[in-house]
Amino acid sequence: MENIKVLSLDDVRRIHTASLSILEETGARVQSMRALKMLEKVGASVDYQTKLVRVPSEVVEEFVRKAPNQVLLSAPRSENSLRIGCYESVYFCCGGASPQVIDLSENRPRSATSRDVVDAVRLADHLPNVKAFWAGAPISPQDVPQQLRDLIYLKLMLENTEKHCGLDLVSSFSARYSVKMAAAVVGGKDELRENAIISCYVNPHSPLNWTEDVVETIFAFAELHLPIDCCCGVLSGLTAPATLAGTLCLANAESLFSNFLAQLISPGAPVSHCCGASVSDVTSGKAVFSGPDQGLLAAAAVQMAKHYGLPVSVNGIIGDSDFSDIQSGYEKMVGALLSALSGAERITCLGLLSSSMSFSYRQLVIDEEIAGIITHCVRGIRVDEEALSLDIIRKVGVAGNYLRGEALKHTAMRAKREHWIPDISVRSSRSANAGKTILQKAEEKTRRILAEQIRKLLDRETSEELESIIKEAAREINL
């Protein structure tokens, strides 16, 4: 199936050239002394007082070419591992570390707790169209010390999912200890290098400012060849130009520079080109994470990633609406479908509402249904001798039907394979689900899954080792 394109080939080349000129002429602030020294050695202009770096275009291109074309996102259960960069499938992921959760009983937002993390991870682990976690658990627990949140939710994820755990780490401190925790699960750092059950999402402070924490996180993951999502969070009209082309240039430059740093640290480090670019509401100044502009930026980012031969992920299924309503439905569908039809491999942030500030259990179940619809669409229509079904058409003939005799066998065998079959969507008021809304069905499914007995995915010794590592981290910062 051909992908849609929002940029011409000439547009792609111009954005690439403009992105390189940003890094060469405007430059980037890099607040890490060891990174500055490495940058100077490869020919970058470095001002050690302002931490401003300007890198020749040919140097950026040389190092970006060192990135592998494909990346393996390993999972504790091997069949859940994902190989990205093939551009053969679309994978939907949840995550985003929202500080609030929409309470399942009262249907209103409240501060998220550690128990919510467990429930959200268990729910996502159960849903087949949620393929992995990206940028953390769906929820960031607010009932634990802020400095330890990343480590605590990682422990809860490792104990409750058999899918890949992508992380959004707020500090290099969190990065160091997250690597240590993942290594404890797989048997050591050498084993983790071969079985990367975690990855990280890195995002500069736009525009063009790489803090020491961001750079040191890249060091921590690149040195072990753990996957890195080189993201950007520019907002058109706030931290980027108001034009979509200008926003795309800046976003692309930021993703390229994080990739460049990773390759400078460790050539061949596995990275993906990640786009979180969006726009700001001109009437309020608030960030907007859904709608046609976000979809266009995501689709354009996919084309840029393909230009570099890199895996790609986009924030394609966030809702700006505060609740699971009609608005959230069309917001999520337009962003996710546009991203998928453009060829995005990973579409992230299932279950998020309120511009990623809240997570909804019901919405996760609904989004998983949307993911199933879109996955079905991007497969396209299979056309071969069997699918054309000319022999059955001849046998049924004129004015017959396909629910009798040999035609019935054909229909029964192939309809489930060819047709999309809903799980919670209601198609007829005469069905067994008469009178129930999709929200009611999503809640029923959520409660049914969460009522199941919690599986112990880690043995007691490993869980205790993770707890010991968190205590070690707490001692380091005097907690």
N, C-alpha and C positions, 0 to 999 in steps of 0.2 A: 504494500500500500504506500503510495507516494505521500511524503510529508508536505504539509502546507508551509509556505515560506512567506515571511513578512518583510524580508530583506532580499534585494537582488544580490548577485555575486559582486557587483561593483560596490554596493552598500557595505557588504561584509569586509571587503578590502579597505574601504575608506575608514570604517570604524576601527579596524585593526591598526592601520597607520596612525589614526588620531590617538588611539590608546597608547601606542608606543611613544608618540610625541609628548603626551602628558607625563609619562615616566622620565623622559629625557629632558624636558624643558621645565615643567612645573616641579616635578620631583615628588618624593614621598618622605615623610618623617618616620624614622626608624629609631625607636627608643631602646636600643640594645647595643651595648658597646661591642660585644663579640660579633654581632651581626654587621655592625658598621665596619669593623676591621676586615671582615670577609668580603664585604661589598667593595671596599677600596682596592683590595687585591685583584679583583676581576675587572677593574677599570672604571668603577663608578666614581663620580665626584662626590666627596663626603665633607660636610661641614660638621665637625665634631661639637661645635658649640650649639648650633641650632638643631643638630641631628638630621639635617636635611640631606637627602641623597638624590642624585640625578644619575640615571643609568642609561648608557648608550643603547639605542634600539637593538643593534646587532647582538649585544650581550644578553639582553632579555630573551631574544629569540633563540639564541644558542642554548640557554639553559632550559627554557620551556620545552624545547624539542627533546630533552632528556626524560621527560615524564612518560611513563608507560601509557599505551593506548587503552589498556584494560586493567581493571582493578577488581580483586576478589574481596568481597565483604563476607568474611567467614561468620558462621553462627555456631552456637554450642551444639545444635543439632545440624549435622552436615547438610541434610537435604534442604535446610532453610537458607543456606549460603547463596549469595547473589554475585554473579559476575557482571560487572557493568563496563560499558565501553563497546559492547557488541551491537548496540542499537537494534536489538531484535525484539525486545519486550519493554513494557512499561510496568514499573513497580511503584506501588503506593506505600508511603511510610507515615507513621505518626510520630509525634514528638513536639518539641517547642518549649517545654518547661514553663507552662503557664502558672502564674501565682494563684489563680482562682479556679474553682471548679463549680459548675452549676449543679447544685444538690439534686440528687435523683428524687428525693421525696418532696422537697419544697419548691423545686424548679426556680431557684434563685441563686445568684453567685455568692460564694463564701470563700474564705481563705482555704487553700488546699492543705491537706495533712499527709503524713506518711502513709496512713491507711488508704487514702485516695490514690497514692502512687501505686500501691500494691494492686488495688482494684483496677485501675486504668491499664496497667501493664498486663494483668491477667486477661482482661477483656481483649486487648489488642492481640495478645498471643493466641487467643482462641479464634480470631477472625481471619479466614484464609486469604482475603484480599489485602490485608495489612502485612506487607512482606518484611518490614524491618522497622527499627526505630532510628530516628534522625534528629540531631540537635537535642538530645536528652530524652528523658521520659516525657509523656504528655503534660505532666504536672511537676512543679517544683514545690516541695513541701515547705510550708511556712512555720511549722511547729518544731523546727530543729535549728541549731545555730547556722546563721547565714554562711559562715566560712566553710561549713562542712556539708552544705546542701548537695553539691555535686557528687560528693563521695557517698552520701547516704542514699541518694536516689539511684546511684550506680549499683550499690549493693542490693537494693530492692529489685532492680531490673535483672541483675544476674541470678537472683534467687527465683524469679517468677516468669522468665521468658526463655525460649529456645531460639529466638531470632537475634539477628545482629543488633548491637547496641551502638548507635551513633550518639555522640555526646556534644553538648554545648557547654564548654568549660569557661568559668569566669576568671580564672587565674592560672598562672603557671604552677602554682602550688597544687591546685586541683588536678592539673595535667599529670604532674609527677606521681601523685598518689593514685590516680585513676589507672595509670599504666601498671603500677605495682599491684593493684587489686586484680586487674585482668590477668596479669601474669600468674598470680596465685591460683586463679581458676584453671588455667590451661597447663600449668606445670613449670613456669619459668619464662624469662624474657626471650630466650631463644625459641621456645615453643610458641610464644605470642607472635613473634615475627612471622612464623609460618602459618599461624592460625589466628589471624587478626579479628578477634571477636568484638573489638571496639574500633571506632574511628572517631575523629573529631571534626567539628565545624569551626573554622576560624574566620573572624570578621573584623576588619580594621575599624577604627573609629572614624567613620567617613566625615569629611573627605580626606583620604590619603594619609592617614595617621595610624601607624602600627605601634601600639604601646609595647612596653617590655613584656607584659603578660602574654599578649598575642604572639609576639616573636618567640618567646621561650616555650610557648605551647607548640608552635611549629617545630622547634628544635626537639622537644620531647617525643613527638610522634614521627617526625622525619627520620631521626637517628635510628629508630627501630623499624623503619619502613611500614609504619601503621598508616592506614588510609586517612587522608586529609581532604575535607571539603573546603576548597578555596572560595569563600563566599564574599558577598558585598551587601551592605544594607543601605545603600544610598536611597534618598527620598527626593524625587524630582520636585524642585521648588523650595526645598529646605537645605539638604546637604548635597544637592546636585542641580544642574541647570533645569529650568522649567520645560525645556524641550526634551522629548523622549529620546532623540538621537544623542543629545548631549549627556543625558542620564546614562544611556547605554554605553557611551564611550568611557565615562568615569567608572561605571560598574565593571566594565571589561578590563580597564586598567588595574583596578584593585584586585580582581581575581587573578590576572596575569602576574601581578607583583607577589602575591602570596605563593603562587606556584613557583615563581622564580626563586623566592627565598627557600622554599622546600628543596628545590633541585640544587641550589647552592650549598645547602647544608648536607644533603645526601643525594647525589645524582641517582635518578631512577625512583625517587620516592613516589609512592602511589597517591595521586591526587585526582580530584574531579573538579570541573568547572561548575561553580555553583552560583545561582543568581537569586538574591533576595531583594532585588531592586523593585521599588514601587514609587508611588506618587504621594503628594500631600494634598489634602483638601484645601482648595484656595479660599474657601469661606471660613475655615476654622484653624487651619494650620496643622490639623491632625494627620497622622500617618494613615494611609489607605492601603490595605493589603489584598483587596479583591477588586474585581471589575475589569473592564476591557483594557485599560492602560497597563495594569499589572500583567494581564494575559499577553499583551503584545510584547512587553519587555521580556517576559519569560520565553516566548517563542523566538524572539531575536537572540536571546542568550543561548538557546539550543543551537541555532545556526552558527554562532561564534564558536561554541565548543566543538562542533563538528569540523569547523575550519582548522582547529588546532589538533584534531584527532584525539580529543579527551572525553572521558565520561562526563555526564552532566546531570545535575539535579536542580529543581526549581521549586519555589514556594507556590504551588498552584492551587491549593484547596483550603485557603484560609477564608473565614467569613468575617466581614466587618459588623454584621448584625450582632446584637447582644444575645439573641435567642435563636433557637431552631425554628425558623419561620420561613415564609415564602421567600423573603429577601435572602436569607442564608442559602436557600436552595439554589436560586439562580446565580448568586455570587460564586458559589463553589463549583457549580457545573460549568459556567462559562470559562472560569480560570483553568480548571482541570482539563476540560475537553480541548481548549485551545493549546494548552501545554502538550497534551498527549498527541494531538494530531500534528504538532510541529516536530515530534520525535523525542520528547523528553523521556529519559530513562527512569528517573525517580521524581515522583511528585509527592510533596511532603505536606505535613501539618494537618492530617486528618483529625477531626474532632475539635478543632480550634474555632472559637468565636471571638467577638469583641476585639477584632484586630490582633488576635493571638493572646489576648490578656486573660481569656478564660477557656476552660476545657469542659466539654459536655459529653457524658457517657452516651446519651441518646444520639448526639450528633456523630459520634464516632461510628456507631452502628449504621446510621444513615449514610455517612460518607463512605463506609465500606461497601454499601449497596451501589453508590455512585461509582466507586472504583470498579466494581464488577461490570457496570454498564459500559464504562469507558474502555476497559480492557477488551470487552467484547467488540466494541466499535473499531478499535485500532487493529484488530486482527483482520478486518476486512471480510470479503466474501471469497470462500474457497471455490475455485473453478477448475475441476478436472473431470475425467470421464465419469467417475462415480458420482460426483456432486451434481453433474448435469442431469442425471437420472432419466436419460432418454428411454431406457428399457421399461421403466415403470410407467412413464408417460404413455408409451405405446400400449402397454397392457391395460391401463385404465381407460384410455381412449377418450371419446367425446361424451360429455355429460355424466361422467362417473365421479367417484370420489376416492380419497386416499385413506379410507378407514375400513377397508374390506380386503379380505384375502391377502395376497402377497404384498399389496400396497400397504396394508395395515402394518405388516412386519417391518417394511421399509420405514414407515412413519415413526413407529415406536422406537426403532433402533437409532434413527438419525436426528429426530427432533430435539432431543436433549443435548446432543452434541452441537447442533447448528443454531438453536434458538437460545436467546438469553432468557433465563427463568428467574424471576424475582424471589427474594427471600422474605422481605418485609413489605415490599410495595403491594398495595391493594389494587386489584384490577377489576373487581366486580362487586357490587353491593349484594349480590346473591351468593357470595362465597361464604365460607365458614368464618371469615373475618368481618362479616357485615357489621357496620357501625363503628369499627375501630379505625382510628387515624394511624398514620405512619409513626407518629410520635409514641402512641400507645404501644404499637407493636415493637418499636425500638426499645422502649422501656421494659417490656415483657422479656425480650431477648436478653437484654443486659442483666436483669435480675436472675434469669434462668442460668446464665453463664456464671455469674458471681456466686450463686448458691451452691455451685459444685465445690467439692472438697479441694482445698489448696494443695497443689502438688509440690513436693519437696524436690526442686531441680538440682540443688547442691547438697552434698553430704554435710553432716554437722561440723566436721573438722574444717571444711573449706569456708563455711559461713562464719565460724569462729575466727578463722584467719583474716577474713575480710573485716570483721569487727575489730580485730587487733590492729589492723592497718589504720582504720579510722581513728582509733584511740591514739596511735602513734602520731597521726596528723594533728590531732587535737593538742597533744603535748607540745608539738613544734610551735604552735601559735598561742600556747599558754591558755588553752580552754579547759 
